[in-house]
């Protein structure tokens, strides 16, 4: 039974010797990325990591602190609380940070 399950796996799916060639074959066939680019190491975006870390610390961890600091009279129950505003800011800022990952459009002469 175990041998039959192994036979049905794609070549390289188990992570053995043919894993790289099988992965590059599937990637070259089903991806828009060229094989040369796919085999190169992906760059680590330290700036994005820093921005997301800063955003997480300020807006996620700062939310309960801000709720303790700001008086409740400023945020009546029929209006959003300071935590809700922090959450809205988080949801608005994140897509703009993610736009940095998109490649720049080619410049036409």
N, CA, C and O atoms as a MOPAC input file, in Angstrom:
PM7 MOZYME 1SCF
protein

 N      0.83200 1    -1.18900 1     0.00000 1
 C      0.00000 1     0.00000 1     0.00000 1
 C      0.87300 1     1.24800 1     0.00000 1
 O      0.59800 1     2.19000 1    -0.74300 1
 N      1.92100 1     1.26800 1     0.82200 1
 C      2.79300 1     2.43400 1     0.88500 1
 C      3.55200 1     2.61900 1    -0.41900 1
 O      3.75300 1     3.74900 1    -0.86500 1
 N      3.97500 1     1.52500 1    -1.03100 1
 C      4.69200 1     1.60400 1    -2.30800 1
 C      3.77700 1     2.14200 1    -3.40100 1
 O      4.22700 1     2.88900 1    -4.27000 1
 N      2.51000 1     1.77300 1    -3.36900 1
 C      1.57200 1     2.27400 1    -4.37400 1
 C      1.36800 1     3.77400 1    -4.20900 1
 O      1.22800 1     4.49200 1    -5.19900 1
 N      1.34900 1     4.25400 1    -2.97300 1
 C      1.18400 1     5.69500 1    -2.73700 1
 C      2.41100 1     6.45700 1    -3.21600 1
 O      2.28900 1     7.56300 1    -3.74100 1
 N      3.59600 1     5.87000 1    -3.03700 1
 C      4.82100 1     6.52900 1    -3.49700 1
 C      4.86900 1     6.58800 1    -5.01400 1
 O      5.35100 1     7.56800 1    -5.58200 1
 N      4.37400 1     5.55200 1    -5.67500 1
 C      4.41100 1     5.53800 1    -7.13400 1
 C      3.54900 1     6.64300 1    -7.72800 1
 O      3.84900 1     7.14900 1    -8.80900 1
 N      2.47400 1     7.02500 1    -7.02800 1
 C      1.56400 1     8.03100 1    -7.55600 1
 C      2.07700 1     9.45100 1    -7.37700 1
 O      1.52800 1    10.37600 1    -7.97600 1
 N      3.11200 1     9.65200 1    -6.57200 1
 C      3.63300 1    10.99300 1    -6.35900 1
 C      4.33600 1    11.48700 1    -7.61100 1
 O      4.86500 1    10.70700 1    -8.40400 1
 N      4.32700 1    12.80800 1    -7.76800 1
 C      5.05100 1    13.40800 1    -8.88200 1
 C      6.54000 1    13.26100 1    -8.65000 1
 O      6.97700 1    13.17100 1    -7.50300 1
 N      7.33400 1    13.23400 1    -9.71900 1
 C      8.77500 1    13.13300 1    -9.51300 1
 C      9.27700 1    14.35300 1    -8.76300 1
 O      8.99900 1    15.48700 1    -9.15200 1
 N     10.00100 1    14.12200 1    -7.70900 1
 C     10.55500 1    15.21400 1    -6.92800 1
 C      9.62900 1    15.72200 1    -5.84000 1
 O     10.00900 1    16.62700 1    -5.09700 1
 N      8.44300 1    15.18400 1    -5.71900 1
 C      7.50100 1    15.68300 1    -4.71300 1
 C      7.92200 1    15.30300 1    -3.30800 1
 O      7.57000 1    15.99500 1    -2.35300 1
 N      8.66700 1    14.21900 1    -3.15800 1
 C      9.07400 1    13.77700 1    -1.83000 1
 C     10.29900 1    14.51700 1    -1.33100 1
 O     10.70400 1    14.31600 1    -0.18600 1
 N     10.91000 1    15.37700 1    -2.15800 1
 C     12.07200 1    16.12200 1    -1.71300 1
 C     13.36700 1    15.37900 1    -1.92800 1
 O     14.37800 1    15.74500 1    -1.32900 1
 N     13.38200 1    14.35600 1    -2.75100 1
 C     14.60000 1    13.58800 1    -2.98700 1
 C     15.47300 1    14.22100 1    -4.04700 1
 O     15.48200 1    15.44000 1    -4.22300 1
 N     16.20900 1    13.37300 1    -4.75200 1
 C     17.16200 1    13.81400 1    -5.76900 1
 C     16.47600 1    14.60000 1    -6.86900 1
 O     17.01400 1    15.61500 1    -7.31200 1
 N     15.31100 1    14.17200 1    -7.32700 1
 C     14.64100 1    14.82700 1    -8.43500 1
 C     13.75100 1    15.97800 1    -8.01800 1
 O     12.98600 1    16.48200 1    -8.83900 1
 N     13.82500 1    16.41300 1    -6.76200 1
 C     12.93500 1    17.46700 1    -6.28300 1
 C     13.18100 1    18.77400 1    -7.02100 1
 O     12.22900 1    19.44300 1    -7.42100 1
 N     14.42600 1    19.14500 1    -7.20500 1
 C     14.72300 1    20.41900 1    -7.85200 1
 C     14.33600 1    20.39700 1    -9.31600 1
 O     13.74400 1    21.35700 1    -9.81000 1
 N     14.65700 1    19.32100 1   -10.02300 1
 C     14.33000 1    19.27400 1   -11.43800 1
 C     12.82200 1    19.20100 1   -11.64700 1
 O     12.30300 1    19.80500 1   -12.58500 1
 N     12.11900 1    18.47900 1   -10.79700 1
 C     10.67000 1    18.39500 1   -10.90700 1
 C     10.02300 1    19.73400 1   -10.59800 1
 O      9.07100 1    20.13700 1   -11.26700 1
 N     10.53900 1    20.42700 1    -9.58200 1
 C      9.98100 1    21.72400 1    -9.22300 1
 C     10.25000 1    22.74600 1   -10.30800 1
 O      9.36500 1    23.53100 1   -10.64900 1
 N     11.45700 1    22.75200 1   -10.85800 1
 C     11.75800 1    23.73000 1   -11.89400 1
 C     10.96100 1    23.41900 1   -13.16100 1
 O     10.57300 1    24.34100 1   -13.87900 1
 N     10.70800 1    22.12700 1   -13.45200 1
 C      9.89800 1    21.76900 1   -14.61200 1
 C      8.48000 1    22.29800 1   -14.45500 1
 O      7.92700 1    22.90400 1   -15.37200 1
 N      7.88900 1    22.05800 1   -13.26600 1
 C      6.53000 1    22.52300 1   -13.03900 1
 C      6.46400 1    24.04200 1   -13.01500 1
 O      5.50400 1    24.63300 1   -13.50700 1
 N      7.47700 1    24.66900 1   -12.44800 1
 C      7.47200 1    26.11300 1   -12.37800 1
 C      7.64100 1    26.71600 1   -13.77100 1
 O      6.97200 1    27.69300 1   -14.10800 1
 N      8.51700 1    26.15000 1   -14.57000 1
 C      8.72900 1    26.67000 1   -15.91700 1
 C      7.48300 1    26.46400 1   -16.77300 1
 O      7.19300 1    27.27100 1   -17.65600 1
 N      6.76100 1    25.40600 1   -16.51700 1
 C      5.59700 1    25.10700 1   -17.33500 1
 C      4.35600 1    25.88100 1   -16.90300 1
 O      3.54700 1    26.26900 1   -17.74600 1
 N      4.19600 1    26.10900 1   -15.59500 1
 C      2.96600 1    26.69000 1   -15.08200 1
 C      3.15600 1    28.06900 1   -14.47000 1
 O      2.25400 1    28.55300 1   -13.78700 1
 N      4.27900 1    28.71300 1   -14.68500 1
 C      4.52400 1    29.99800 1   -14.07000 1
 C      4.94400 1    31.00600 1   -15.11400 1
 O      5.49300 1    30.65200 1   -16.15700 1
 N      4.67700 1    32.27300 1   -14.82000 1
 C      5.11900 1    33.32500 1   -15.72400 1
 C      6.55600 1    33.74200 1   -15.42800 1
 O      7.14600 1    34.50600 1   -16.19300 1
 N      7.12900 1    33.24800 1   -14.32400 1
 C      8.49600 1    33.56800 1   -13.96500 1
 C      9.43400 1    32.68000 1   -14.76300 1
 O      9.20700 1    31.47700 1   -14.89700 1
 N     10.48300 1    33.28000 1   -15.29000 1
 C     11.46300 1    32.50200 1   -16.03800 1
 C     12.22200 1    31.58900 1   -15.09200 1
 O     12.36100 1    31.88300 1   -13.90400 1
 N     12.71500 1    30.47300 1   -15.63000 1
 C     13.43100 1    29.50100 1   -14.80600 1
 C     14.71400 1    30.10600 1   -14.24700 1
 O     15.10100 1    29.79900 1   -13.12000 1
 N     15.36800 1    30.95200 1   -15.01400 1
 C     16.60000 1    31.58400 1   -14.53100 1
 C     16.31900 1    32.44300 1   -13.30100 1
 O     17.08100 1    32.42500 1   -12.33400 1
 N     15.21200 1    33.19800 1   -13.34600 1
 C     14.86500 1    34.05300 1   -12.22200 1
 C     14.40800 1    33.22900 1   -11.02200 1
 O     14.65300 1    33.61300 1    -9.87900 1
 N     13.75200 1    32.11200 1   -11.27100 1
 C     13.21000 1    31.29800 1   -10.18900 1
 C     14.31900 1    30.61400 1    -9.39900 1
 O     14.17500 1    30.41200 1    -8.19300 1
 N     15.42300 1    30.25500 1   -10.05300 1
 C     16.48500 1    29.57100 1    -9.34600 1
 C     17.34000 1    30.52400 1    -8.53700 1
 O     18.04700 1    30.08200 1    -7.63100 1
 N     17.30400 1    31.83600 1    -8.83400 1
 C     18.05800 1    32.82000 1    -8.05400 1
 C     17.44100 1    32.98400 1    -6.68300 1
 O     16.28300 1    32.63100 1    -6.46100 1
 N     18.22500 1    33.52200 1    -5.76600 1
 C     17.70800 1    33.70200 1    -4.41400 1
 C     16.78900 1    34.91600 1    -4.38200 1
 O     17.06200 1    35.93200 1    -5.02000 1
 N     15.71600 1    34.80200 1    -3.64400 1
 C     14.77100 1    35.90400 1    -3.49900 1
 C     15.38200 1    36.95200 1    -2.58400 1
 O     16.02300 1    36.62400 1    -1.58600 1
 N     15.17800 1    38.21500 1    -2.93300 1
 C     15.73700 1    39.28000 1    -2.10800 1
 C     14.85600 1    39.49700 1    -0.88900 1
 O     13.62900 1    39.43100 1    -0.96400 1
 N     15.50500 1    39.75500 1     0.22200 1
 C     14.78500 1    40.03000 1     1.46400 1
 C     14.60100 1    41.53100 1     1.56500 1
 O     15.57900 1    42.27900 1     1.57000 1
 N     13.36000 1    41.97700 1     1.64600 1
 C     13.06400 1    43.39800 1     1.70100 1
 C     13.13400 1    43.85700 1     3.14900 1
 O     12.14300 1    43.81000 1     3.87800 1
 N     14.30600 1    44.29600 1     3.55300 1
 C     14.50600 1    44.73600 1     4.92700 1
 C     13.64800 1    45.96400 1     5.23300 1
 O     13.14800 1    46.11400 1     6.34800 1
 N     13.48000 1    46.84000 1     4.24200 1
 C     12.66200 1    48.03000 1     4.47300 1
 C     11.20300 1    47.66000 1     4.74100 1
 O     10.57400 1    48.22300 1     5.63600 1
 N     10.66500 1    46.71100 1     3.96500 1
 C      9.28600 1    46.28500 1     4.20500 1
 C      9.15000 1    45.58700 1     5.55100 1
 O      8.17000 1    45.78700 1     6.26900 1
 N     10.13700 1    44.77000 1     5.88300 1
 C     10.11500 1    44.09800 1     7.18500 1
 C     10.08800 1    45.13600 1     8.29300 1
 O      9.34200 1    44.98600 1     9.26100 1
 N     10.88700 1    46.18100 1     8.16800 1
 C     10.92900 1    47.23500 1     9.18100 1
 C      9.58900 1    47.96100 1     9.25800 1
 O      9.08000 1    48.19500 1    10.35400 1
 N      9.00400 1    48.32400 1     8.09800 1
 C      7.72900 1    49.04700 1     8.09200 1
 C      6.61200 1    48.20900 1     8.70100 1
 O      5.82100 1    48.72300 1     9.49200 1
 N      6.53300 1    46.93500 1     8.34900 1
 C      5.48900 1    46.06900 1     8.89700 1
 C      5.68600 1    45.84100 1    10.39300 1
 O      4.71300 1    45.77700 1    11.14500 1
 N      6.93600 1    45.71800 1    10.82400 1
 C      7.20500 1    45.54500 1    12.25300 1
 C      6.80200 1    46.79500 1    13.02600 1
 O      6.16100 1    46.70900 1    14.07300 1
 N      7.18200 1    47.95300 1    12.50100 1
 C      6.83700 1    49.21400 1    13.15000 1
 C      5.31800 1    49.40000 1    13.18700 1
 O      4.75900 1    49.80200 1    14.20700 1
 N      4.66700 1    49.10600 1    12.07900 1
 C      3.21400 1    49.23000 1    12.01600 1
 C      2.55300 1    48.28800 1    13.01100 1
 O      1.59500 1    48.66800 1    13.68300 1
 N      3.05400 1    47.07300 1    13.10900 1
 C      2.47100 1    46.09900 1    14.02700 1
 C      2.63900 1    46.55200 1    15.47500 1
 O      1.69500 1    46.46900 1    16.26100 1
 N      3.82400 1    47.02800 1    15.83100 1
 C      4.05600 1    47.45600 1    17.20300 1
 C      3.21100 1    48.67400 1    17.55800 1
 O      2.61700 1    48.72500 1    18.63500 1
 N      3.15400 1    49.64500 1    16.66700 1
 C      2.42300 1    50.87000 1    16.98500 1
 C      0.91200 1    50.64200 1    16.97500 1
 O      0.21700 1    51.02200 1    17.91800 1
 N      0.40500 1    50.02200 1    15.90800 1
 C     -1.04200 1    49.94500 1    15.75200 1
 C     -1.67300 1    48.74900 1    16.45500 1
 O     -2.79300 1    48.86300 1    16.95400 1
 N     -0.99800 1    47.61500 1    16.51200 1
 C     -1.58300 1    46.44900 1    17.19100 1
 C     -1.31000 1    46.46600 1    18.69000 1
 O     -2.23000 1    46.33000 1    19.49700 1
 N     -0.04400 1    46.63300 1    19.05800 1
 C      0.28700 1    46.63000 1    20.48300 1
 C     -0.05400 1    47.95800 1    21.14600 1
 O     -0.28500 1    48.01100 1    22.35400 1
 N     -0.08700 1    49.03000 1    20.35600 1
 C     -0.43000 1    50.33100 1    20.91100 1
 C     -1.91500 1    50.54200 1    21.09400 1
 O     -2.32700 1    51.45900 1    21.80500 1
 N     -2.71800 1    49.71600 1    20.46900 1
 C     -4.17800 1    49.87600 1    20.55700 1
 C     -4.69000 1    49.76900 1    21.98500 1
 O     -5.38900 1    50.67800 1    22.43200 1
 N     -4.37900 1    48.70200 1    22.73100 1
 C     -4.89400 1    48.65900 1    24.11200 1
 C     -4.28000 1    49.73500 1    24.99600 1
 O     -4.92900 1    50.20200 1    25.93200 1
 N     -3.04800 1    50.13800 1    24.72300 1
 C     -2.41600 1    51.20000 1    25.51700 1
 C     -3.14700 1    52.51700 1    25.26600 1
 O     -3.42200 1    53.26900 1    26.20100 1
 N     -3.46200 1    52.79400 1    23.99000 1
 C     -4.18500 1    54.02700 1    23.65800 1
 C     -5.58400 1    54.01400 1    24.27600 1
 O     -6.09600 1    55.05800 1    24.68000 1
 N     -6.19400 1    52.84500 1    24.34700 1
 C     -7.52500 1    52.76100 1    24.94500 1
 C     -7.47400 1    53.06400 1    26.44600 1
 O     -8.45100 1    53.54800 1    27.01700 1
 N     -6.34400 1    52.78100 1    27.07700 1
 C     -6.19300 1    53.11300 1    28.49400 1
 C     -5.85300 1    54.59000 1    28.68700 1
 O     -6.24600 1    55.18500 1    29.69000 1
 N     -5.12900 1    55.19000 1    27.73900 1
 C     -4.65700 1    56.56500 1    27.88000 1
 C     -5.75800 1    57.57700 1    27.57500 1
 O     -5.95000 1    58.52700 1    28.33400 1
 N     -6.48900 1    57.38100 1    26.46300 1
 C     -7.49700 1    58.35600 1    26.05700 1
 C     -8.75900 1    58.19100 1    26.90400 1
 O     -9.17400 1    57.06900 1    27.19400 1
 N     -9.37400 1    59.32300 1    27.30400 1
 C    -10.59000 1    59.21300 1    28.12700 1
 C    -11.77100 1    58.65300 1    27.34300 1
 O    -11.90100 1    58.88700 1    26.14100 1
 N    -12.61900 1    57.91900 1    28.03000 1
 C    -13.77900 1    57.30200 1    27.39200 1
 C    -14.79600 1    58.33200 1    26.91400 1
 O    -15.58500 1    58.04600 1    26.01300 1
 N    -14.79000 1    59.53000 1    27.50600 1
 C    -15.74200 1    60.56400 1    27.09700 1
 C    -15.50400 1    61.00700 1    25.66400 1
 O    -16.42800 1    61.48100 1    25.00300 1
 N    -14.28300 1    60.86000 1    25.17300 1
 C    -13.96500 1    61.25600 1    23.79800 1
 C    -14.57000 1    60.29400 1    22.78000 1
 O    -14.73000 1    60.64200 1    21.61000 1
 N    -14.89900 1    59.10400 1    23.22000 1
 C    -15.40000 1    58.06100 1    22.31800 1
 C    -16.69200 1    57.48700 1    22.88000 1
 O    -16.66600 1    56.46400 1    23.56300 1
 N    -17.83000 1    58.13300 1    22.60100 1
 C    -19.10100 1    57.58900 1    23.10600 1
 C    -19.40700 1    56.23600 1    22.46400 1
 O    -18.81900 1    55.87100 1    21.44600 1
 N    -20.31900 1    55.51400 1    23.06500 1
 C    -20.60400 1    54.15000 1    22.61900 1
 C    -21.20300 1    54.08200 1    21.21400 1
 O    -21.12100 1    53.03600 1    20.57000 1
 N    -21.80000 1    55.16100 1    20.72600 1
 C    -22.35600 1    55.12900 1    19.37900 1
 C    -21.32400 1    55.54200 1    18.31800 1
 O    -21.66800 1    55.65200 1    17.14200 1
 N    -20.08700 1    55.76800 1    18.71100 1
 C    -18.99300 1    56.11400 1    17.79300 1
 C    -17.87000 1    55.07500 1    17.93900 1
 O    -17.80200 1    54.37100 1    18.94600 1
 N    -16.99600 1    54.98200 1    16.93600 1
 C    -15.86900 1    54.04100 1    17.05500 1
 C    -14.91500 1    54.44800 1    18.18400 1
 O    -14.74600 1    55.63300 1    18.47000 1
 N    -14.30600 1    53.46600 1    18.80700 1
 C    -13.35800 1    53.73400 1    19.88200 1
 C    -11.97900 1    54.01700 1    19.29100 1
 O    -11.77200 1    53.88900 1    18.08400 1
 N    -11.05600 1    54.39400 1    20.13700 1
 C     -9.69300 1    54.66100 1    19.67100 1
 C     -9.06800 1    53.37900 1    19.11300 1
 O     -8.27000 1    53.44300 1    18.17700 1
 N     -9.41100 1    52.24200 1    19.66200 1
 C     -8.92100 1    50.96400 1    19.13900 1
 C     -9.43700 1    50.69000 1    17.74800 1
 O     -8.72700 1    50.13300 1    16.91200 1
 N    -10.68200 1    51.08400 1    17.49700 1
 C    -11.24400 1    50.91800 1    16.15200 1
 C    -10.52200 1    51.79500 1    15.14200 1
 O    -10.28700 1    51.37600 1    14.00900 1
 N    -10.17000 1    53.01500 1    15.54900 1
 C     -9.42600 1    53.89300 1    14.65200 1
 C     -8.03700 1    53.32800 1    14.35000 1
 O     -7.56100 1    53.41900 1    13.21800 1
 N     -7.39600 1    52.75300 1    15.35100 1
 C     -6.09700 1    52.11000 1    15.13100 1
 C     -6.24700 1    50.94900 1    14.15500 1
 O     -5.40500 1    50.75200 1    13.27900 1
 N     -7.32700 1    50.18100 1    14.31100 1
 C     -7.56200 1    49.03800 1    13.43400 1
 C     -7.84700 1    49.50500 1    12.00100 1
 O     -7.38900 1    48.87800 1    11.04600 1
 N     -8.59100 1    50.58700 1    11.85000 1
 C     -8.85600 1    51.13600 1    10.51800 1
 C     -7.56400 1    51.61600 1     9.86800 1
 O     -7.33700 1    51.37800 1     8.68200 1
 N     -6.72800 1    52.28200 1    10.63400 1
 C     -5.44300 1    52.75100 1    10.10200 1
 C     -4.59200 1    51.57000 1     9.65200 1
 O     -3.94300 1    51.63800 1     8.60800 1
 N     -4.59000 1    50.49700 1    10.42200 1
 C     -3.83300 1    49.29100 1    10.06700 1
 C     -4.31400 1    48.74000 1     8.73000 1
 O     -3.50700 1    48.36900 1     7.87700 1
 N     -5.63900 1    48.69000 1     8.54900 1
 C     -6.20100 1    48.14000 1     7.31700 1
 C     -6.01500 1    49.05600 1     6.11100 1
 O     -6.05100 1    48.58500 1     4.97400 1
 N     -5.82100 1    50.33300 1     6.33200 1
 C     -5.59400 1    51.25900 1     5.22800 1
 C     -4.12000 1    51.30900 1     4.85200 1
 O     -3.78900 1    51.38100 1     3.66900 1
 N     -3.24200 1    51.27200 1     5.82600 1
 C     -1.79900 1    51.41100 1     5.57100 1
 C     -1.21400 1    50.14500 1     4.95800 1
 O     -0.33500 1    50.23700 1     4.10000 1
 N     -1.67100 1    48.97500 1     5.36900 1
 C     -1.08400 1    47.71100 1     4.90500 1
 C     -1.09800 1    47.53900 1     3.39200 1
 O     -0.06200 1    47.16400 1     2.84200 1
 N     -2.20700 1    47.79000 1     2.67000 1
 C     -2.15100 1    47.63200 1     1.20800 1
 C     -1.14600 1    48.56100 1     0.53800 1
 O     -0.53100 1    48.19300 1    -0.46300 1
 N     -0.97500 1    49.76400 1     1.08400 1
 C      0.00200 1    50.67700 1     0.49600 1
 C      1.42600 1    50.18200 1     0.71500 1
 O      2.28800 1    50.37100 1    -0.14300 1
 N      1.67700 1    49.55200 1     1.85500 1
 C      2.99600 1    48.95200 1     2.06400 1
 C      3.21400 1    47.77300 1     1.11800 1
 O      4.32400 1    47.56300 1     0.62800 1
 N      2.16100 1    47.00700 1     0.86300 1
 C      2.27800 1    45.86500 1    -0.03200 1
 C      2.49200 1    46.29100 1    -1.48200 1
 O      3.04400 1    45.52200 1    -2.26800 1
 N      2.07200 1    47.48500 1    -1.84900 1
 C      2.29700 1    47.97900 1    -3.20800 1
 C      3.77900 1    48.11800 1    -3.53000 1
 O      4.16600 1    48.11900 1    -4.69900 1
 N      4.60600 1    48.23500 1    -2.49500 1
 C      6.05000 1    48.33500 1    -2.70700 1
 C      6.62200 1    47.06100 1    -3.32300 1
 O      7.67600 1    47.10300 1    -3.95700 1
 N      5.94300 1    45.93600 1    -3.14600 1
 C      6.42700 1    44.67800 1    -3.71300 1
 C      6.22400 1    44.59000 1    -5.21800 1
 O      6.91300 1    43.82700 1    -5.89500 1
 N      5.28600 1    45.36400 1    -5.74300 1
 C      5.04200 1    45.30200 1    -7.18400 1
 C      6.22000 1    45.89800 1    -7.94100 1
 O      6.79300 1    46.90500 1    -7.52600 1
 N      6.57100 1    45.27300 1    -9.04500 1
 C      7.69800 1    45.81700 1    -9.81600 1
 C      7.30900 1    47.15200 1   -10.44300 1
 O      6.14200 1    47.39400 1   -10.75300 1
 N      8.30000 1    48.00200 1   -10.62200 1
 C      8.05000 1    49.30700 1   -11.24900 1
 C      7.72200 1    49.10000 1   -12.71700 1
 O      8.30400 1    48.23000 1   -13.36500 1
 N      6.79300 1    49.89100 1   -13.25000 1
 C      6.47600 1    49.75300 1   -14.67600 1
 C      7.65300 1    50.20600 1   -15.53400 1
 O      8.41400 1    51.08600 1   -15.13100 1
 N      7.80200 1    49.61100 1   -16.70700 1
 C      8.92600 1    50.00100 1   -17.56800 1
 C      8.74900 1    51.45600 1   -18.04100 1
 O      7.64300 1    51.90300 1   -18.34300 1
 N      9.86300 1    52.16300 1   -18.09200 1
 C      9.84400 1    53.54900 1   -18.52400 1
 C     10.00600 1    53.58900 1   -20.03400 1
 O     10.96200 1    53.03700 1   -20.57900 1
 N      9.06700 1    54.24300 1   -20.70800 1
 C      9.16100 1    54.33500 1   -22.17000 1
 C      9.89400 1    55.63100 1   -22.55100 1
 O      9.68600 1    56.66800 1   -21.92100 1
 N     10.74300 1    55.57100 1   -23.57200 1
 C     11.53100 1    56.75600 1   -23.94300 1
 C     10.71600 1    57.81200 1   -24.63800 1
 O     11.24900 1    58.86000 1   -25.00500 1

